[in-house]
Structure formats: C-alpha cells, structure tokens
Amino acid sequence: MNPSPAFSPNRTRRDVRVPLLCALLFAFCTLPASAQDFERYAPKLPGETGVVDPKEEKKQGTIRKEGEPEVETSPAPAEPTRTVTTERPASAPKIRVERLQPDSPSAFEDIKPVVPGEPTISGSDSAFAEVAPRIPDMPEEYLAAIEQAIQPYMDEVLVDSLNGLVFVDTPEKVDIAGVNVGGVVAPALPDLQKSEFKALASKYLGKPVTLRTLNELNKDVVAYYNENDYPVVDVIVPEQDITTGTVQLVVLQGRRGDIQVEGNRFFSDGLLASQVRTEQGRVLRAKKLMADLNWLNRNPFRRVNLVYTRGEAVGETDLILQVQDRFPARFYAGYENSGNDATGDNRFFAGFNWGNAFGVDHQMNYQFTTNNDPELFQAHTGSYLIPLPWRHLITAYGSAGTSDTNTFQAGLLRSTGDSYTAGVRYTVPLPEIGAYQHEFSAGFEYKHTNTTLEFDGTPVLDNTTEVDQFLLAYTSGWKDNFGSTSFTGTVFISPGDMTSNNTTEAFQEIRPLAESDYAYTRFTLERVQQLPANMSLVGRVTAQFADGNLLASEQLGVGGYATVRGYEEREANGDNGFFTTFELRSPPISFGNLLGLKDFPGDQAQFLLFWDYADVSPSEIVPGSGQDENVILSSFGPGFRYAINPYMTFRFDYGFQLVDSGQPSRFGSRAHLGLVLSY
C-alpha cells in the first residue's frame, strides 16, 4: 500500500491512525446484513400434498452470502450494514425465497394428478427444507472488540467541510494525491448520475467529514444499488489525500465469476448451471438471478438455493447452486368415492410422475383410473411438459376413457360411450411486479365423444360430437402479510365446423339449441387469510359465463367434493353460474409429536368446517321441456386432512344439504373421502 497519508488534510499523527481505523472498520463491517424477502411460486407434484400451515414459511430457495447466518423469520427490510472498507467484504444482504400457495389452500385439494389442461404454478411440498450449515465469518467476540476499538475515532473530524464526491468503478482511477471537484461526480457509473442519487449524496456536502459520516455514506450508496437491482456491491474509500475536501470512492459492482453446483444427485451439473443466464464477467442483477432460481425450482423434484462467495479476481462473485434433489420419479395409487350412480361411486387410480424425463428436465405424468368393475368405467390421462430455453413452457395433455352402464328394469336400457381429448398449451411467464407473479398461456383443445344408447338390444341413439376450441388463460398469485391470493381466468372460443362432427347439427342431437360456434369464460378467485392462533380462513369462487347452450363437457358442473359437498358428483350442470366455498381451518398438528414418537415420519393433521354454495342455469331453455331456470345447491359440514409427507395423504368431508336441488339424487347428505399412497 502507498505510504502517503490517507484522508488527512495535515501531516500529523492522524496520518498513521486513519488507515488502521479503516482496516478495523472493514473487519467490523463484514457482519451480515438483513435483507428483504422475496415471494416465489413453485409447483406441487400431481397427487402429492401437505397440510397447510398459514404461518409456516415454506422455503423454495435462498440467495445469500457464503457464511451468512440463516434467518428463520421474515423481518421487514433492514438497512444494509456495509460500511467503509479497504477491501471487499465477505458478507452481503441475504434474500430468502418463500413459496407462495395461491391455488390449493387445503393440503389435499388435488389428491389426484393435475394432468389434462390445467397447469398450475402453485402448491405445497415441505420435503426440501434448507439444511446447509451457516458459519459466521469471524468470532463474535472478535467483532465486538473491533467495534469497541474504533468507536473513539468515529467522530473525529478529518476535513472541516466536504466539497465534492467522486465515484469511480476501479481502484486504478483513484488519484492518491487527491482531486479538487465540487458536487457529486460519477463519470463511469450511469446509475449514480441520476438525479435521485445526486440528491441522496448531496446531503453530505458542506458537512464535516468523519469516519461515521463516511460509513453512513457507504451504507446509503449500497442501499441505493440494492434498491436498483444490484445484489452485490462493495463501496471502498481507498487511501488518498482529502485536503481539498473531495473524497474519492470506488464502487465495485459484483460480476459473475465461476458457477459451482453442490449436493445434486439426480440432476447434472451442466443442466443446472446452464439455467443461470448471467454470463461470466457480467454484472449480477437481483431480479435476473431470482428469475433463474424460480425457474430452476419449478421442477418439484428439486430445491435450489443460491450462495454468493468471493471470486478469485477483485470484483468477481462466484455463484454456488446448493441443490437438494430426490430421485425424479414418483409412483402412487389411491382411492376416492368420486363416481356416480351410473358408473359406480368407487374410483381406484394409479400413476407416476417422472421429473427428469429422458434426462433433459422434461416432466411426464400418467394416471389410470377405474371402478371396482372395470367394465363400467376406465380412463387414462397424461401430460408432458417441456421447458424451453427461452423460459417458455409447452404442455401437451390428453385423456381417453370408456363407460358402459345398464339401467331401467334389468338392463333393458344400455348406454355406452367412449371419449378422448388432446390439447396443447404454450405458457409465457410474465415479468414479476414486486410480489405479484403471473403468466399467460394460449392453446387448443380437441375432444371426441361417442355415445350409443340401446333399448333391449336395439340402438336408438348413436351420436358423435367433436369439440374444437381455442383458449387464452391468465394466471396470477401474490402473497402479503396476511395471507395469499390467486386468480385464474380462461376464455374458450370455438369457431365451429372445424372437423366433420364439430357441427351445430351434431351438437343439437345431444343438447337442444347448442351451437358449434360459441364462446365462454371461466375464472377462479381464491384467498387464504391468516387468523390468530395459527388458524386460517379460505374463500374461493368459480364462475362461468357463456353466450349459448354448451355440451356437457363445457358446462359448469356442481355437486361433489370439488364444488358442493354433500351432493352427487355433478348433480347439476349449467352454462352460466358460480360456486363458492368458505373453510375455517384449525392449526396444523402432529400426532407424532403429541405422542412423543421421535422416529415417526413428519405428519400433520388439520380439521375444518365448510360452507358450500352454487347456482347454475342454462343459457336458453327449450320451450315445453320443463327445465328449471336455475338450480341452487348449498351445504355445510366438517372435514379432516392428514398427511405423512411424502408417503400418504388422506381427506374426509361430510356434507349436510341445506337445499333440495330438485334433481334426481340418492343422498340427503354424504361423505367424500380420498386416500393416496406414494413412493
């Protein structure tokens, strides 16, 4: 280091002391700083869930400096603690990423795979907690000693009046002999040339210069950069003569060094590292890194945290991707009573999720569903998701099913049918707006249905319809201090006459007044509100509006576990209408903890009370048909959720009908249950 005096206007004993104080101050300022939390989504595995704790913070990934202690709570943004240094500090503000759950407030809402045409960007999966050790940079007693040593000199006046501030981007641009500049100058740093920063820095002009004021200036500069999307910035006051009243400061914006991948077992280093888009040597930007981390964590079989660490060259920051992954395949089987009178109430299903299909980070899902009598009902569903290099998604999905029923006096009336569906969606994640996450998708769906009706072996109806429709969807979610909110809106448009059975004539054989050219929209709004004592209140509404009569596959069906409990599945259908639900949820509890079973797998249970309501109606009523103008359903009852993550989920609800729907029904109240076992 150059032996010329630092900061000093006079050649006195202060010349030797000030560089030493700066060095001590640097060591003290390596204390970790608090930081603002950022909310992020992450998808759940189809069929895998966990009890929702409204106060539990599910971690998706973090960004922090190497050696920085973990912060387990969510403090308000704190002022950065970087101060005057003579070399680059090792600590930086930490960004903790938390998982937002806008879709399913219940741990068990989606007990079956979410496969055909309903991509989701939310869910809950507590299988990946942060476990990386946090080691302080230096002993606390050493830091306390440094702080005590420098305190007597913090307010000693170095210069009577600060006339100018010069900010440069490299140490080589500092003139050790001093410069004489008035005002605030930053020739190579565009962000510091803005009026907002000059107003911030100008408040120090005309005031005495002390180590304390330099420290405060340093913190203000770092905070300004952090607020403007620069996560790693060091501000250095190097050795110099400040006799003229001008202080030169070096601003080092963190530039990307090497990328290391740690802890991964099933996803390759190259696959993970390639998702960091900042090129080596380029300045690190917080939003871009957070978007990279969020993209990596869309795959539910891994969790990735990002750690900054000092690089080999001055101003370089190496990135460490800390990965917790698991074998990227999951197999499951289960049962639920979500059928109907014609095809039987029982539904048995089995399937798998492949989270790294063919080793290229694609996701494949499949499920087979049947009744205890396979001849009555069988269905296959599947989906395939492709993440594109430019951060868009393609989801292809499809299903195929058959049914065969006998009714009316010993099987005189027989109905058989088969159907299959194919669709594709192209999804574009949109730029985040603070904690507001959203995406847009567009797609196309094809649905083929064949229905045959026989009376005593004689065919009386043989109809085939084809639905060809385009769709536009917008999905969003955000989290605040009191809970989380989500919204999904989709518009379906059918031009008609696109395929041989996509005609009004074919439609009206099944549904009078239905036309092949139509449009309808459906939206869902949901709020999870935190309550005292770790309880929560969930409110959800789904509504649909159509311009005409629709086929049953496009109508809004109400009744059953997913809509209005206590009624038959799809007891009523409507072209227009809505259904809503409110649930009061207890705090999650662990039976294993209550029983003192230390080796018992992590379990959670939750109790709830619900009220469901629905009102649906046709767009047009056929004259003389006697069809109701609208059908109302309403129910209330208790529910229970239990999970041993990730091996088992169980749900039970019992609904008591408050309104007679006027539709044929076997129940005045009923239970709804579901069980999934997975490995």
N, C-alpha and C positions, 0 to 999 in steps of 0.2 A: 504494500500500500504506500502511496506517496506520503512522505513525512510532513508535507505542508499542513499548517493548521486547518482544522475543519470548523466551519460556521463562524469563526471568530472575527470580529472587527478589529481586535487588538492582539498583539503578540504577548499573551500573558499565560499564567498557569492554566487558564481555561482551555488553551490550545491542546494540551495533552489530555485533559479530562473529558472533553466532549466526544472524541472518537470512542473512548472507553464506555461512556454512557450510552452511546448509540448501539454499541455491541451488546451491552447488557439489556438495553431496551428491546433489541431484536430477539434475544433469547426469551425474554418475558412474553413477547408478542406472538410466540408460537403456540400460545394457548388456543384450543379450538374455539371456533365461533359458532353461535347458534344460527339457524337458517330457517327460511320459510319452507313449509311443507307443500308438496305438490300432489294433487289427487290424480290417480290414473285408473283406467278400466283394465280388466283382464277377463278373459272368457272362462267359463267353467267347462269341465268335461261333461259331455252329454250323459245324463243319468247319475252324475256324482254331485253331491250337495253337502252342506253342513249347516248346523243351526245358526241362525243369525243372531249375533250379539250386537246390539246397537251401539255399545261403547267400545267394542273390541276393534283395534286397528289392524286390519289385515294388510301385511306388507307385501307389496309386489316387487319392489326393487328400490335400492337406495343409491344415491351418489354422495360420496364423502371423501375426505382426505385420508390417506393412509395413517393409521394410528389414532384417528379421532374417536373419542368415546361414543358409544351408541346412545341416542336419546330416545327413551321409551314413550315419552308423551308427545303431544303436539303443541308446542309453545307458539305463541304469537311471534311474528318475525322480530328478531332481535338485531340490535345494531352490530355490524361486523366488528371484530376486535383486532383487526390488523393495525399495526402502528408503525412508527418509523423503524426501518431496518437497514442494515448494511449488506445483507444478502437475502436470498429468497427464503421466506418462512416455509415451514413444512405443513402448516395447518391451513385449512380453508373452510368456508361455510359448508355444512352438510345439507344435502337435500334428501329428505326421506320421502319415498313414494308410497302412497297408501292406495289400497284397492277400493274402487267405488263399486257399489252394488245397486245399480238403478233398476234392474229388472225384477228379480225374484226376491221379495223381502223374506219369504219363507225359505228355509233351508231345503225344503222338499217340494217346491212348486213344480220343478221339472224333473220328476222322478224317472221319466222316460227320456231317451235321447232327443235332443232338439235337432232333428235332421232335415226334413224337407222344407226348404224355402224360408226358414226362419233363423237366419244367422243372428247370433247375439254377441254383444260386446260386454257382457257383464256376467256376474256370478260370484260364487264364493268357494275358496279352496284353501284351507289352512294348512295344507300339507307342507308348505315351504316357508318356514319361519327363518328369520336371519339368525345364523349361528356363528358367523365369523367373529373371532375374538377382537376386542378393541383394546389396544395397548397405548397408553399415553406416550407422548414423545419424550418427556423427561419427568423425573420425580416431582411431585407437587411441592415438597419442601424446598427443592432447589429453585423452583419458580417463585415461591414465596420469598426466599432470600434475595433473589434478584429484584423483585418488586420493592422490597424494603430498602435495598441499596440505592436504587435510582430515585426514590421519592424526594430526598433533599435537594436534588438538582433539577426537578421537573419544571419549576417556576423561575429558574434563574434566567434573566434576560440576556439573550445572545445578541440581539440587534434591537435598537430602540423602536424602529418602525419598518414594517415590511412594505417595500415599494413595488416589488414585482415577483411573479411566479412563472417559472419556465418549466414546462413538462416536455420531456424527450422520451423516445422509445427505446434507446440503447444507452448503456453506460458510456460508450465511446463518445457520445455527443455532449457530455458534460465538460465544461471548461473549469478545471480545478482552480484556476486563478480568479475565477469569479466573472460575472457578467453584470451589466447595468441595463436592465429592461424594466419598463413600467407596465403595470397591469398584468393580465393573465395571457400567457402565450403558450400555444401548443402546436407548433408547425407541422409535426408528423402524426398527430393524433386527432383525426377528424371528430371523434366523439367528444373531445374536450374543447372543440371550437364552437360548440353550440351555446346559445345564449343561456340555457338553463344551467349549464356547468359554470360558465363565467360568473353568473350571479351567485352560485354557491361558493366559488373560490374567492370572489372579490370581498366577501365579508371579513377575510383575514387581512386584507390590505390596510395599511395605516396603523396597525396594531403592533405591539412589541412581539418579537419572535422568541419563544421559549420551546423547550422540548415538549411541553404539554400541548402548545398550540400546533406544533408540527405533527404531534401524534394525532390530534383531532383532525387536522387537515388530511392526514393519511387515511384515517377512517372514513372521512367524507368522500374522498376520491374512490376508495374501494367500494363503498356503498353505492355510489353513483354508477360505477361499472356493473355491479351486481344487478342493480335495478334495470340496466340496459342490456341484460342478457349475456354478460361476461362472467362465468362462474369462477374463474381462476385469474386473479390479478394481483400482482405484487407492486407496491409503491416504495421506492427506495430514495432516501436522502443521502447521496454519496458525499464523500469528503470534498470540500470546496471552501473557498473564501467568500463570505457573505457580507463583506464590508460595505458594499454598495446598497445593501438592503434587498437584494434579489436572491431568491433561493431556487436552485435547480432540483427538480425531482425526476427520477426515472420511473416510467410506468412500463412494467413488463406484463404484457397480456399472455396468458398461458397458451402455448402452442402444443399441438399433439405430437407426442413422441411415439414410443412403441406401444403396442397393444398386447397384453398378456391375458390368457384365459386360464382360470383356475377352477378346479372342482368338478368339471364336466366329465361325465362317464359315458353318456349315450349320444351326445351331440358333438360333432367335431369342432376343433379349434377354428378351422377355416370357415365353417358355416357361421359360427357365432361372431367371430371378429369381422367378417365381411359386412355385417349389418351396421357397423359404425361408419357413417358416411363421411366424417371429417377426415380429410387426407392428412398424411404426416406433414408436419410443419405449418399447418394452418391453425388459425386462432380458434380456440374452443368456444362454442356458443351453447348456453344452457338449454335453450328450447330445442335445439337440434339434437343434443345428447339425450334429453328427456324423451324426445320422439323416437330415437333409436332404442332406448331402453324399453319404452312402451311397446314398440314393435316386436322386440325380442320376447317380451312377456305375454304376447297374445297367445303363444302356444302354452296350453295348460299343463304340459308335462315338464316345464322347467320354470325356474325363477332366476333372474339375473340381477345382480347389484353391480354398480359401477364405482370403483375407487380411484381417486386421483393419487398419484405418487410422483415424487420428484424425478425428473428425467436426467440423463447424463449431461446434456448441454444446458447452459443458462437459458431460462425461459421456457424450457421444454417440460411438459407434463405427460408422464406415461399413464395409460389407462389400463386398469385391471378389471376384467369382467369376472366377477365371482359368481359361479353357477351352482345352483342346486337343482339337479335334474333326477328323473327316475326313469325306469325302463319305459320307453314310449309306446307301450301297448297296454290296454286295459280290457278285461273281459268281464262281463256282468250278465246276470239273469235276475228275473223278478216276476212279481205277480201284482195285479191290481184288478179291482172289480169295476172296470170302466166300460163294459159291454152294454148290450141292450137285450130286450126280451126276445127279439127275433133270432139273434146270433149267439145268445148266451151272455151272461154277465162277466164270466171269468176271462181274463186276458193274461196269458203267460208269454213272457218275452225273454229273449237272449240276444246279446250282441257284443260288439267290440269297438274300441276306439284305437286307431293307430296314429300316433302323434308325430311320427317322422317317417312317413310313407316313402319307401324306396330310397331312404337316406337323403332326401332333398327338402326336408322341412315341410312337406305337404301333410295334410290331415285327412284321414279316411275314417268314416263311421258307417256301421251297418247294424240293423236290428231285424230280427224275425219275431213276429207276434202271431199267436194263435189262441184258439179256445181249447178247453179240455177235450172237445170233439173237433179235431182238425178239419173235418168236412164242413163244419158250419162257417168257419172263418179262418183265413190265413192272410198275412200281409208281410211284405218285405219293404224296408225303407233304407235308404243310404244317401250319403253325401260325400263330396270330395272338395277340399278347399286348397287352393293354390295361392300362396303369397307371391306377388310379382316383384321383380327387382326394383321397380319404381314406387313401391309401397302401396299398391292397389291389391285388391283381392278378387279372385274368381271363385265362386261357389257353384258347383253343379250338384243337383239333387234329383232324386227320383223315388218312386214307390210303385208297387204292384200288389194287388190283392184280389181275393175271390171270396164270395159268400154263397151259401145255399141254405134256404130256410123252407120249412113245411108248416103250414098253418091251416086253419079252418077245417074242422071235423076230420081228424085222422089223415091229414096231409093231402086233402083234395086240392088245395091251393099251394103251389110251389113257386118260389121266387129265387132265381139265381142271377148272379151278376159278377162281372169282373171289371176291374179298372186299373189304369196305370197312369202315372204322372211323370213328367220330366220337366226340369226347369233349370235356369241358369241366372245367376246374379253377378253383376260387376259392381264392386263396392269401392268407394273412394273416401278414405278418412280425410276429413276437412281440418284446416288449421285450428288449433285449440285457441279458445278465448278465455284466458285465465284457467279456472277450474272447469269450464264448460267444454265437454267433449262431444263431438258429433261427427256423423258420416252420412254420405249419400250413396244410394245404390239404385241401379236400374237393371231390369231383367225381363225375361219372357218365360211363360209357363204354358205347357200343353197338358191337357187332361182328357183322357179317353175313358168313357164309361159305357158298358153294355149291360142292359137289363132285360131279362126274359121272365115272363110271367105265364105259368101253365095252370089250367084248371082241369083236374082229373086227367092229366097227361096231354091235354090239348093246348098248344100255345095260343094265348090270347093277346100277348104283347111281346114284341121283340124290337127294342129300340137301342140305337147307338147315338151318343152325343159326343162332341169334341169341343173342348174349351180352348181357345187360343187367345191369350191375353198378355198385354204388356203391363209392366208395373214400374212405379217410381216410389222410392221409400226414403224417408229421412229419420234417423235415429239419433237421439242425444241423451245426455245424462250429466248431472253435476251433483256435487256434494257441498254442503255448508256445515256450519257449526251445530245445526240442529237436526241434521239427517241428510237424506239423499232424494233426488227427484229424477225421473226418467220420462222420456216421451218417444213414441214411435208413431209415425204417420205413413200410410201407404195408399197410393192411388192405383186402381186397376182399370185398364182400358181395353175393351175388345172391339175391333173394327167389324168383326163378323165376316162370314163367308170366306175364311182363310183356308179351310180344309173341307173335305166332302161332307162331313157331318157337323160342321160348325155353321149351321143354318137356323133361321128362325123356325122353319117347318119342323126340324128335328127337335128343337128346344120345346116347342109347344105340344109335342106328343107327350112330354114328361111334365111340363109346367105350363098351364094355360097363361096366355098373354106374355110369356117370356120371349125375348128377342135376342138374337145373337150379337147385335151391336149394343153395347151398354158401357156404363162406367159406374164405379162406386169407390168410396173411400172408407178406410177404417183406421182409427187411431186409438192408442192406449196411453193413458197418463197415470203415473204412479208416484206416490210419495211415501217414504218411510220416515216417520217422525220419532225422534228420540224423546223419551219421557223420563221423569225422575225414577230412581230405584232401578235403573237399567232396564226398564220396560220400554216398549215401542208400540206405536200405532201405525198401521199400514192402511192406506187408502188407494184404491185402484178403480179406474173406469175405462171401459172399452166401448166405443160407439161406431156405428156404421150408417152410411147414407148412400142410397142407390137411386139411379134415375129410372128404374123399372123393375119388373119381376125378374128374379135370378134363379138359376138352377140351385139345387140344394147344396152343391159343393161350394157355392159362393155366398150362401146366406149366412147370417149370424145365428149360430145355434146356441141356445141357452138351456141350462139344466145339466147337473152333474158336477163332479169335483172341481173342474177348472172354471166354472161360471157361477152356478147357483146350486149349492149343496142341498141335499135332501130330496132332489127330484131325479127322474130318469135322465140318462145321458141324452142330450139334445131333445129334451121333451118338447120344445117349441123352436121353430125356425122363423126368421124374419128377414126381409130385405133391408129394413131400417130398424134401428133400435139401439139399445145400450144395455150393459150390465155393469154393476158396480159391487164392490166388496169392501168392508172395513173389518180389520182384525186387531184386537188388543192382545199383545204378546207379552208373556212373562219373561223375566230374566232367564237366560240360559243357565242350566245347572248341570253338574256332572255327577252321575250316580257313583262312578268310580271314586271320585274324591270324597263324596259323602260317606262311602263305606270304607274309606281308608285303604283302597286297593292301589298300591303304588305301581305295580306292574301291569295294571289294567290299561288297555289302549285308550287313548283320549276319546272320551264320549261326551256328548252334550244332549240335553233334553230341553224341551220348551213346550209350554202349554199356551192355548189361545182360546179366545172367544170371537165368533164371527157373526156378521150380518151380511147377507147377500140379497141383491135385488136386480130384477131385469124387466124390461118392457120392450117387446118386439112387435112389428106389424108388417104386413105386405105392402108393396108399392101400389098395387092395384088388386081389387077384389073382383073375382069372377061373378057376374050377376047371377043370383039364384043359387050360389054354391053354399050359402050358409056359413061362410068362413068368418071368423072373428076379425074385427077391425084391429085389435091388438091383444096380446097375451101378456099377463103380468105374473111373475114368479117372485117370491120372497121367502127367505128362511133365516134361521139363526141356529147357533149351536156351539158346542165345544170342539176343540181339536188338540192333537198331540203330535209332536215331532221328536224323533230320536235318531241320533247318528253316532256311529263309531267310524270315524274317518280314517281311511277311505274305503272301509270294507263293507259297511252296511248303512242303509238309510231306511227309515220306517215312518209312515204318516198315517194318521187316523183322524177322520172328521165325522161327526154325526149331525145331520141337518134336520131340523124340525120345520115343516112347511107352515108358513103364515098365510098363504093364499092358495086357493084351489085354482090351478091353471086352466081347468076346463078341458084339458087334453086327456086322452086315454093314459092311465098310469096305474102301476101296481102298488105304489107306495104313498103313504101319508107322511112318512119320514124314512130316512135310510142312512146307512153308514157308507163311508167311502174310505178305502184303505189301499195302501200300496207298500211294497217291500222290494228293495233292490240289494242284491249281494254282488260284490265286485272284488276283483283281484287284479 
